Amino acid sequence: MNGEQFSKRINIRHLRSFLAVAKQRNLTRAAESLFVTQSALSLTINHLEEDLGVVLFDRSTRRIDLTSAGGEFLPVAERLVRDFDHAIRDMRGLGAQDRGVIGIAAVPSVMALLLPGAVARYMDMYPGVDIYLREDNSESVQRRVIDGDVDFGICSLWEADSNLAFEPIFEDHFGVVFSAHHPLATHESAILWKDIASYRIIGFSPDLGMQRQLSKTAALSEELRNPRYRVSNTATIEALLSQSRCVSVMSSLAAQRPPIDRLSFRPLTEPNLTRTVGIVTREGKAHSPATATMLDHVRAAVLRLEQYEGVQVLRKN
Protein backbone atom coordinates (compact mmCIF):
# COMPACT_ATOMS: atom_id res chain seq x y z
CA MET A 1 0.00 0.00 0.00
CA ASN A 2 1.54 3.33 -1.05
CA GLY A 3 1.76 6.51 1.03
CA GLU A 4 -1.08 8.22 -0.83
CA GLN A 5 -3.50 5.38 -0.03
CA PHE A 6 -2.34 5.42 3.59
CA SER A 7 -2.91 9.17 3.99
CA LYS A 8 -6.40 8.92 2.55
CA ARG A 9 -7.49 6.03 4.77
CA ILE A 10 -6.09 6.70 8.24
CA ASN A 11 -7.47 9.79 9.97
CA ILE A 12 -7.97 11.18 13.46
CA ARG A 13 -11.06 8.99 13.96
CA HIS A 14 -8.88 5.86 13.70
CA LEU A 15 -6.48 7.20 16.30
CA ARG A 16 -9.25 8.13 18.73
CA SER A 17 -10.77 4.67 18.30
CA PHE A 18 -7.42 3.02 19.01
CA LEU A 19 -6.91 5.12 22.16
CA ALA A 20 -10.42 4.39 23.43
CA VAL A 21 -9.92 0.62 23.11
CA ALA A 22 -6.44 0.85 24.63
CA LYS A 23 -7.87 2.70 27.61
CA GLN A 24 -11.01 0.64 28.18
CA ARG A 25 -9.56 -2.77 27.15
CA ASN A 26 -13.14 -3.59 26.22
CA LEU A 27 -14.88 -3.02 22.87
CA THR A 28 -18.31 -2.42 24.36
CA ARG A 29 -17.17 0.24 26.82
CA ALA A 30 -14.90 1.83 24.22
CA ALA A 31 -17.77 2.03 21.71
CA GLU A 32 -20.02 3.63 24.32
CA SER A 33 -17.38 6.26 25.11
CA LEU A 34 -17.16 7.15 21.41
CA PHE A 35 -20.94 7.01 20.84
CA VAL A 36 -20.58 4.44 18.05
CA THR A 37 -21.69 0.86 17.69
CA GLN A 38 -19.39 -1.99 18.69
CA SER A 39 -19.37 -3.33 15.12
CA ALA A 40 -18.41 0.08 13.71
CA LEU A 41 -15.58 0.41 16.23
CA SER A 42 -14.34 -3.10 15.49
CA LEU A 43 -14.30 -2.32 11.77
CA THR A 44 -12.35 0.91 12.37
CA ILE A 45 -9.71 -0.95 14.38
CA ASN A 46 -9.46 -3.62 11.68
CA HIS A 47 -8.89 -0.93 9.03
CA LEU A 48 -6.20 0.70 11.16
CA GLU A 49 -4.37 -2.58 11.71
CA GLU A 50 -4.66 -3.47 8.03
CA ASP A 51 -3.25 -0.14 6.91
CA LEU A 52 -0.45 -0.18 9.46
CA GLY A 53 0.39 -3.78 8.68
CA VAL A 54 0.54 -4.80 12.36
CA VAL A 55 -1.79 -6.26 14.97
CA LEU A 56 -2.43 -3.73 17.71
CA PHE A 57 -4.61 -5.77 20.10
CA ASP A 58 -4.49 -9.32 21.40
CA ARG A 59 -8.05 -10.62 21.29
CA SER A 60 -7.24 -14.19 22.36
CA THR A 61 -8.56 -13.64 25.87
CA ARG A 62 -11.73 -12.15 27.33
CA ARG A 63 -9.69 -9.00 28.06
CA ILE A 64 -8.33 -7.01 25.12
CA ASP A 65 -4.66 -6.28 25.58
CA LEU A 66 -2.15 -4.29 23.57
CA THR A 67 0.36 -6.26 21.54
CA SER A 68 4.00 -5.17 21.59
CA ALA A 69 3.30 -3.19 18.39
CA GLY A 70 0.24 -1.63 20.02
CA GLY A 71 2.25 -0.66 23.08
CA GLU A 72 4.83 0.99 20.83
CA PHE A 73 2.13 2.82 18.87
CA LEU A 74 0.26 4.06 21.98
CA PRO A 75 2.49 7.08 22.89
CA VAL A 76 2.69 8.03 19.20
CA ALA A 77 -1.11 8.02 18.86
CA GLU A 78 -1.50 9.96 22.12
CA ARG A 79 0.93 12.61 20.90
CA LEU A 80 -0.76 12.92 17.48
CA VAL A 81 -4.22 13.30 18.99
CA ARG A 82 -2.96 15.74 21.61
CA ASP A 83 -1.22 17.87 18.96
CA PHE A 84 -4.32 17.77 16.78
CA ASP A 85 -6.58 18.86 19.64
CA HIS A 86 -4.18 21.65 20.61
CA ALA A 87 -4.02 22.87 17.01
CA ILE A 88 -7.81 22.92 16.70
CA ARG A 89 -8.15 24.68 20.05
CA ASP A 90 -5.55 27.28 19.02
CA MET A 91 -7.27 27.93 15.69
CA ARG A 92 -10.63 28.27 17.41
CA GLY A 93 -8.99 30.71 19.81
CA LEU A 94 -7.86 32.79 16.86
CA GLY A 95 -11.33 32.64 15.36
CA ALA A 96 -12.92 33.69 18.65
CA GLN A 97 -10.18 36.32 19.13
CA ASP A 98 -9.19 34.84 22.48
CA ARG A 99 -5.58 35.11 21.28
CA GLY A 100 -3.56 36.53 18.41
CA VAL A 101 -1.39 39.49 17.42
CA ILE A 102 -2.26 42.62 15.43
CA GLY A 103 0.37 44.98 14.04
CA ILE A 104 -0.62 48.47 12.88
CA ALA A 105 1.52 51.27 11.43
CA ALA A 106 0.15 54.80 10.98
CA VAL A 107 1.21 58.39 10.39
CA PRO A 108 1.44 60.56 13.53
CA SER A 109 -1.90 62.40 13.20
CA VAL A 110 -3.79 59.12 12.73
CA MET A 111 -1.89 57.50 15.57
CA ALA A 112 -2.80 60.36 17.90
CA LEU A 113 -6.40 61.10 16.92
CA LEU A 114 -7.94 58.03 15.26
CA LEU A 115 -6.35 54.86 16.57
CA PRO A 116 -6.51 55.39 20.37
CA GLY A 117 -10.32 55.22 20.46
CA ALA A 118 -10.53 52.25 18.09
CA VAL A 119 -7.77 50.31 19.83
CA ALA A 120 -9.11 51.02 23.34
CA ARG A 121 -12.54 49.66 22.42
CA TYR A 122 -10.98 46.59 20.83
CA MET A 123 -8.82 45.94 23.90
CA ASP A 124 -11.90 46.00 26.14
CA MET A 125 -13.68 43.45 23.93
CA TYR A 126 -10.73 41.14 23.20
CA PRO A 127 -8.16 41.38 26.02
CA GLY A 128 -6.36 38.20 24.89
CA VAL A 129 -5.09 39.72 21.63
CA ASP A 130 -1.67 41.41 21.58
CA ILE A 131 -1.50 44.74 19.72
CA TYR A 132 1.61 46.37 18.23
CA LEU A 133 1.40 50.04 17.14
CA ARG A 134 4.11 51.74 15.08
CA GLU A 135 4.14 55.49 14.29
CA ASP A 136 5.94 56.30 11.04
CA ASN A 137 5.83 58.40 7.88
CA SER A 138 3.76 57.28 4.87
CA GLU A 139 6.70 55.77 3.00
CA SER A 140 7.73 53.63 5.96
CA VAL A 141 4.12 52.65 6.71
CA GLN A 142 3.78 51.24 3.19
CA ARG A 143 7.12 49.44 3.48
CA ARG A 144 6.15 47.84 6.78
CA VAL A 145 2.93 46.52 5.23
CA ILE A 146 4.82 45.09 2.22
CA ASP A 147 7.46 43.49 4.46
CA GLY A 148 4.80 41.93 6.71
CA ASP A 149 5.99 43.80 9.80
CA VAL A 150 2.38 44.94 10.37
CA ASP A 151 -1.03 43.66 9.29
CA PHE A 152 -2.17 47.01 7.92
CA GLY A 153 -1.24 50.66 7.81
CA ILE A 154 -3.06 53.99 7.74
CA CYS A 155 -1.47 56.80 5.74
CA SER A 156 -1.66 58.86 2.57
CA LEU A 157 -0.51 56.92 -0.47
CA TRP A 158 3.22 57.48 -0.85
CA GLU A 159 3.33 55.84 -4.26
CA ALA A 160 1.29 53.27 -6.15
CA ASP A 161 2.44 49.68 -5.64
CA SER A 162 0.89 46.56 -7.15
CA ASN A 163 1.60 44.71 -3.89
CA LEU A 164 -0.69 47.06 -1.94
CA ALA A 165 -4.41 47.70 -1.69
CA PHE A 166 -5.48 51.22 -0.67
CA GLU A 167 -8.91 51.92 0.84
CA PRO A 168 -9.53 55.70 1.19
CA ILE A 169 -11.24 56.55 4.49
CA PHE A 170 -11.06 60.36 4.78
CA GLU A 171 -9.87 63.54 3.08
CA ASP A 172 -7.94 66.13 5.00
CA HIS A 173 -7.91 69.82 3.91
CA PHE A 174 -4.61 71.68 3.94
CA GLY A 175 -4.46 74.92 5.87
CA VAL A 176 -2.17 77.39 7.58
CA VAL A 177 -1.09 77.22 11.22
CA PHE A 178 0.01 80.31 13.15
CA SER A 179 0.23 81.67 16.69
CA ALA A 180 -2.56 83.57 18.44
CA HIS A 181 -0.66 86.88 18.15
CA HIS A 182 0.00 86.50 14.41
CA PRO A 183 -1.50 89.09 12.00
CA LEU A 184 -3.46 86.31 10.30
CA ALA A 185 -5.43 85.90 13.52
CA THR A 186 -7.42 89.01 12.62
CA HIS A 187 -8.01 87.91 9.02
CA GLU A 188 -11.80 87.62 8.84
CA SER A 189 -12.28 86.33 5.27
CA ALA A 190 -11.05 83.07 3.78
CA ILE A 191 -7.27 82.81 3.69
CA LEU A 192 -5.80 82.22 0.24
CA TRP A 193 -2.47 80.59 -0.49
CA LYS A 194 -1.21 83.92 -1.81
CA ASP A 195 -2.06 85.54 1.54
CA ILE A 196 0.73 83.65 3.29
CA ALA A 197 3.39 84.35 0.65
CA SER A 198 4.91 87.23 2.64
CA TYR A 199 5.56 85.13 5.76
CA ARG A 200 8.42 82.75 6.47
CA ILE A 201 7.27 79.18 5.93
CA ILE A 202 8.27 76.47 8.38
CA GLY A 203 8.00 73.28 6.36
CA PHE A 204 8.43 69.61 7.08
CA SER A 205 11.31 67.35 6.10
CA PRO A 206 10.84 65.85 2.60
CA ASP A 207 10.39 62.30 3.93
CA LEU A 208 6.98 63.25 5.37
CA GLY A 209 3.92 62.69 3.20
CA MET A 210 2.42 66.17 3.65
CA GLN A 211 5.59 67.93 2.49
CA ARG A 212 5.99 65.51 -0.40
CA GLN A 213 2.48 66.34 -1.60
CA LEU A 214 3.13 70.07 -1.31
CA SER A 215 6.38 69.76 -3.25
CA LYS A 216 4.52 68.06 -6.11
CA THR A 217 1.73 70.66 -6.34
CA ALA A 218 2.77 72.86 -9.25
CA ALA A 219 0.19 75.57 -8.45
CA LEU A 220 2.02 76.49 -5.24
CA SER A 221 4.92 78.89 -4.89
CA GLU A 222 8.50 77.69 -4.80
CA GLU A 223 8.76 78.61 -1.11
CA LEU A 224 5.80 76.39 -0.27
CA ARG A 225 7.02 73.52 -2.41
CA ASN A 226 10.63 73.74 -1.20
CA PRO A 227 10.72 75.74 2.06
CA ARG A 228 14.04 77.09 3.29
CA TYR A 229 13.18 76.11 6.86
CA ARG A 230 12.34 72.47 7.51
CA VAL A 231 11.74 70.46 10.67
CA SER A 232 10.93 66.83 11.31
CA ASN A 233 8.45 67.01 14.18
CA THR A 234 5.41 69.02 15.24
CA ALA A 235 6.78 69.93 18.68
CA THR A 236 9.56 71.97 17.05
CA ILE A 237 7.08 73.67 14.71
CA GLU A 238 4.87 74.64 17.65
CA ALA A 239 7.83 76.16 19.48
CA LEU A 240 8.98 78.14 16.42
CA LEU A 241 5.54 79.45 15.52
CA SER A 242 4.79 80.45 19.10
CA GLN A 243 7.83 82.72 19.14
CA SER A 244 7.75 84.19 15.64
CA ARG A 245 5.64 85.43 12.77
CA CYS A 246 6.37 82.28 10.82
CA VAL A 247 3.57 80.08 9.56
CA SER A 248 3.34 76.43 8.65
CA VAL A 249 1.17 74.53 6.18
CA MET A 250 -0.26 71.17 7.14
CA SER A 251 -3.40 69.08 6.96
CA SER A 252 -6.33 69.76 9.27
CA LEU A 253 -5.93 66.55 11.25
CA ALA A 254 -2.19 67.14 11.74
CA ALA A 255 -3.03 70.58 13.13
CA GLN A 256 -5.26 68.99 15.80
CA ARG A 257 -2.45 66.88 17.20
CA PRO A 258 -0.80 68.12 20.41
CA PRO A 259 1.10 70.39 20.78
CA ILE A 260 0.10 71.99 17.43
CA ASP A 261 -3.50 72.22 18.66
CA ARG A 262 -2.40 75.13 20.88
CA LEU A 263 -2.01 77.20 17.69
CA SER A 264 -4.62 78.53 15.26
CA PHE A 265 -5.57 76.67 12.08
CA ARG A 266 -7.39 78.07 9.04
CA PRO A 267 -8.11 76.18 5.81
CA LEU A 268 -6.41 77.55 2.69
CA THR A 269 -8.29 78.11 -0.57
CA GLU A 270 -7.54 78.85 -4.22
CA PRO A 271 -6.57 76.17 -4.73
CA ASN A 272 -8.35 73.81 -2.35
CA LEU A 273 -5.79 71.15 -1.54
CA THR A 274 -6.49 67.94 0.36
CA ARG A 275 -4.65 64.76 1.21
CA THR A 276 -6.42 61.40 1.07
CA VAL A 277 -5.74 59.02 3.94
CA GLY A 278 -6.60 55.35 3.74
CA ILE A 279 -6.06 51.83 4.98
CA VAL A 280 -3.11 50.07 3.34
CA THR A 281 -3.00 46.27 3.19
CA ARG A 282 -1.12 43.61 1.27
CA GLU A 283 -2.92 42.85 -1.98
CA GLY A 284 -4.61 39.44 -1.80
CA LYS A 285 -3.62 38.78 1.83
CA ALA A 286 -6.37 37.23 3.96
CA HIS A 287 -6.93 38.97 7.29
CA SER A 288 -7.09 37.05 10.56
CA PRO A 289 -10.39 37.39 12.45
CA ALA A 290 -8.63 39.70 14.92
CA THR A 291 -7.33 41.98 12.16
CA ALA A 292 -10.68 42.03 10.36
CA THR A 293 -12.46 43.06 13.56
CA MET A 294 -9.87 45.74 14.30
CA LEU A 295 -10.37 47.15 10.80
CA ASP A 296 -14.11 47.38 11.51
CA HIS A 297 -13.34 49.32 14.70
CA VAL A 298 -11.08 51.69 12.75
CA ARG A 299 -13.74 52.32 10.08
CA ALA A 300 -16.29 53.08 12.79
CA ALA A 301 -13.90 55.43 14.59
CA VAL A 302 -13.23 57.42 11.40
CA LEU A 303 -16.71 58.94 11.67
CA ARG A 304 -15.60 60.81 14.80
CA LEU A 305 -12.97 62.72 12.80
CA GLU A 306 -15.69 64.87 11.25
CA GLN A 307 -15.63 66.98 14.41
CA TYR A 308 -12.42 68.53 13.07
CA GLU A 309 -12.71 71.38 10.58
CA GLY A 310 -11.42 70.37 7.17
CA VAL A 311 -11.82 66.59 7.59
CA GLN A 312 -14.30 64.78 5.35
CA VAL A 313 -15.03 61.09 5.92
CA LEU A 314 -15.28 59.03 2.75
CA ARG A 315 -18.19 56.70 3.43
CA LYS A 316 -18.34 53.41 1.57
CA ASN A 317 -21.51 52.74 -0.42
C-alpha positions in Angstrom: 0.0 0.0 0.0 1.5 3.3 -1.0 1.8 6.5 1.0 -1.1 8.2 -0.8 -3.5 5.4 0.0 -2.3 5.4 3.6 -2.9 9.2 4.0 -6.4 8.9 2.6 -7.5 6.0 4.8 -6.1 6.7 8.2 -7.5 9.8 10.0 -8.0 11.2 13.5 -11.1 9.0 14.0 -8.9 5.9 13.7 -6.5 7.2 16.3 -9.2 8.1 18.7 -10.8 4.7 18.3 -7.4 3.0 19.0 -6.9 5.1 22.2 -10.4 4.4 23.4 -9.9 0.6 23.1 -6.4 0.8 24.6 -7.9 2.7 27.6 -11.0 0.6 28.2 -9.6 -2.8 27.1 -13.1 -3.6 26.2 -14.9 -3.0 22.9 -18.3 -2.4 24.4 -17.2 0.2 26.8 -14.9 1.8 24.2 -17.8 2.0 21.7 -20.0 3.6 24.3 -17.4 6.3 25.1 -17.2 7.2 21.4 -20.9 7.0 20.8 -20.6 4.4 18.1 -21.7 0.9 17.7 -19.4 -2.0 18.7 -19.4 -3.3 15.1 -18.4 0.1 13.7 -15.6 0.4 16.2 -14.3 -3.1 15.5 -14.3 -2.3 11.8 -12.3 0.9 12.4 -9.7 -1.0 14.4 -9.5 -3.6 11.7 -8.9 -0.9 9.0 -6.2 0.7 11.2 -4.4 -2.6 11.7 -4.7 -3.5 8.0 -3.3 -0.1 6.9 -0.4 -0.2 9.5 0.4 -3.8 8.7 0.5 -4.8 12.4 -1.8 -6.3 15.0 -2.4 -3.7 17.7 -4.6 -5.8 20.1 -4.5 -9.3 21.4 -8.0 -10.6 21.3 -7.2 -14.2 22.4 -8.6 -13.6 25.9 -11.7 -12.1 27.3 -9.7 -9.0 28.1 -8.3 -7.0 25.1 -4.7 -6.3 25.6 -2.2 -4.3 23.6 0.4 -6.3 21.5 4.0 -5.2 21.6 3.3 -3.2 18.4 0.2 -1.6 20.0 2.2 -0.7 23.1 4.8 1.0 20.8 2.1 2.8 18.9 0.3 4.1 22.0 2.5 7.1 22.9 2.7 8.0 19.2 -1.1 8.0 18.9 -1.5 10.0 22.1 0.9 12.6 20.9 -0.8 12.9 17.5 -4.2 13.3 19.0 -3.0 15.7 21.6 -1.2 17.9 19.0 -4.3 17.8 16.8 -6.6 18.9 19.6 -4.2 21.6 20.6 -4.0 22.9 17.0 -7.8 22.9 16.7 -8.1 24.7 20.1 -5.6 27.3 19.0 -7.3 27.9 15.7 -10.6 28.3 17.4 -9.0 30.7 19.8 -7.9 32.8 16.9 -11.3 32.6 15.4 -12.9 33.7 18.6 -10.2 36.3 19.1 -9.2 34.8 22.5 -5.6 35.1 21.3 -3.6 36.5 18.4 -1.4 39.5 17.4 -2.3 42.6 15.4 0.4 45.0 14.0 -0.6 48.5 12.9 1.5 51.3 11.4 0.2 54.8 11.0 1.2 58.4 10.4 1.4 60.6 13.5 -1.9 62.4 13.2 -3.8 59.1 12.7 -1.9 57.5 15.6 -2.8 60.4 17.9 -6.4 61.1 16.9 -7.9 58.0 15.3 -6.3 54.9 16.6 -6.5 55.4 20.4 -10.3 55.2 20.5 -10.5 52.2 18.1 -7.8 50.3 19.8 -9.1 51.0 23.3 -12.5 49.7 22.4 -11.0 46.6 20.8 -8.8 45.9 23.9 -11.9 46.0 26.1 -13.7 43.5 23.9 -10.7 41.1 23.2 -8.2 41.4 26.0 -6.4 38.2 24.9 -5.1 39.7 21.6 -1.7 41.4 21.6 -1.5 44.7 19.7 1.6 46.4 18.2 1.4 50.0 17.1 4.1 51.7 15.1 4.1 55.5 14.3 5.9 56.3 11.0 5.8 58.4 7.9 3.8 57.3 4.9 6.7 55.8 3.0 7.7 53.6 6.0 4.1 52.6 6.7 3.8 51.2 3.2 7.1 49.4 3.5 6.1 47.8 6.8 2.9 46.5 5.2 4.8 45.1 2.2 7.5 43.5 4.5 4.8 41.9 6.7 6.0 43.8 9.8 2.4 44.9 10.4 -1.0 43.7 9.3 -2.2 47.0 7.9 -1.2 50.7 7.8 -3.1 54.0 7.7 -1.5 56.8 5.7 -1.7 58.9 2.6 -0.5 56.9 -0.5 3.2 57.5 -0.9 3.3 55.8 -4.3 1.3 53.3 -6.1 2.4 49.7 -5.6 0.9 46.6 -7.2 1.6 44.7 -3.9 -0.7 47.1 -1.9 -4.4 47.7 -1.7 -5.5 51.2 -0.7 -8.9 51.9 0.8 -9.5 55.7 1.2 -11.2 56.6 4.5 -11.1 60.4 4.8 -9.9 63.5 3.1 -7.9 66.1 5.0 -7.9 69.8 3.9 -4.6 71.7 3.9 -4.5 74.9 5.9 -2.2 77.4 7.6 -1.1 77.2 11.2 0.0 80.3 13.1 0.2 81.7 16.7 -2.6 83.6 18.4 -0.7 86.9 18.1 0.0 86.5 14.4 -1.5 89.1 12.0 -3.5 86.3 10.3 -5.4 85.9 13.5 -7.4 89.0 12.6 -8.0 87.9 9.0 -11.8 87.6 8.8 -12.3 86.3 5.3 -11.1 83.1 3.8 -7.3 82.8 3.7 -5.8 82.2 0.2 -2.5 80.6 -0.5 -1.2 83.9 -1.8 -2.1 85.5 1.5 0.7 83.6 3.3 3.4 84.4 0.6 4.9 87.2 2.6 5.6 85.1 5.8 8.4 82.8 6.5 7.3 79.2 5.9 8.3 76.5 8.4 8.0 73.3 6.4 8.4 69.6 7.1 11.3 67.4 6.1 10.8 65.8 2.6 10.4 62.3 3.9 7.0 63.3 5.4 3.9 62.7 3.2 2.4 66.2 3.6 5.6 67.9 2.5 6.0 65.5 -0.4 2.5 66.3 -1.6 3.1 70.1 -1.3 6.4 69.8 -3.3 4.5 68.1 -6.1 1.7 70.7 -6.3 2.8 72.9 -9.2 0.2 75.6 -8.5 2.0 76.5 -5.2 4.9 78.9 -4.9 8.5 77.7 -4.8 8.8 78.6 -1.1 5.8 76.4 -0.3 7.0 73.5 -2.4 10.6 73.7 -1.2 10.7 75.7 2.1 14.0 77.1 3.3 13.2 76.1 6.9 12.3 72.5 7.5 11.7 70.5 10.7 10.9 66.8 11.3 8.4 67.0 14.2 5.4 69.0 15.2 6.8 69.9 18.7 9.6 72.0 17.1 7.1 73.7 14.7 4.9 74.6 17.7 7.8 76.2 19.5 9.0 78.1 16.4 5.5 79.4 15.5 4.8 80.5 19.1 7.8 82.7 19.1 7.8 84.2 15.6 5.6 85.4 12.8 6.4 82.3 10.8 3.6 80.1 9.6 3.3 76.4 8.6 1.2 74.5 6.2 -0.3 71.2 7.1 -3.4 69.1 7.0 -6.3 69.8 9.3 -5.9 66.5 11.3 -2.2 67.1 11.7 -3.0 70.6 13.1 -5.3 69.0 15.8 -2.4 66.9 17.2 -0.8 68.1 20.4 1.1 70.4 20.8 0.1 72.0 17.4 -3.5 72.2 18.7 -2.4 75.1 20.9 -2.0 77.2 17.7 -4.6 78.5 15.3 -5.6 76.7 12.1 -7.4 78.1 9.0 -8.1 76.2 5.8 -6.4 77.5 2.7 -8.3 78.1 -0.6 -7.5 78.8 -4.2 -6.6 76.2 -4.7 -8.4 73.8 -2.3 -5.8 71.2 -1.5 -6.5 67.9 0.4 -4.6 64.8 1.2 -6.4 61.4 1.1 -5.7 59.0 3.9 -6.6 55.3 3.7 -6.1 51.8 5.0 -3.1 50.1 3.3 -3.0 46.3 3.2 -1.1 43.6 1.3 -2.9 42.8 -2.0 -4.6 39.4 -1.8 -3.6 38.8 1.8 -6.4 37.2 4.0 -6.9 39.0 7.3 -7.1 37.0 10.6 -10.4 37.4 12.4 -8.6 39.7 14.9 -7.3 42.0 12.2 -10.7 42.0 10.4 -12.5 43.1 13.6 -9.9 45.7 14.3 -10.4 47.2 10.8 -14.1 47.4 11.5 -13.3 49.3 14.7 -11.1 51.7 12.8 -13.7 52.3 10.1 -16.3 53.1 12.8 -13.9 55.4 14.6 -13.2 57.4 11.4 -16.7 58.9 11.7 -15.6 60.8 14.8 -13.0 62.7 12.8 -15.7 64.9 11.2 -15.6 67.0 14.4 -12.4 68.5 13.1 -12.7 71.4 10.6 -11.4 70.4 7.2 -11.8 66.6 7.6 -14.3 64.8 5.4 -15.0 61.1 5.9 -15.3 59.0 2.7 -18.2 56.7 3.4 -18.3 53.4 1.6 -21.5 52.7 -0.4 
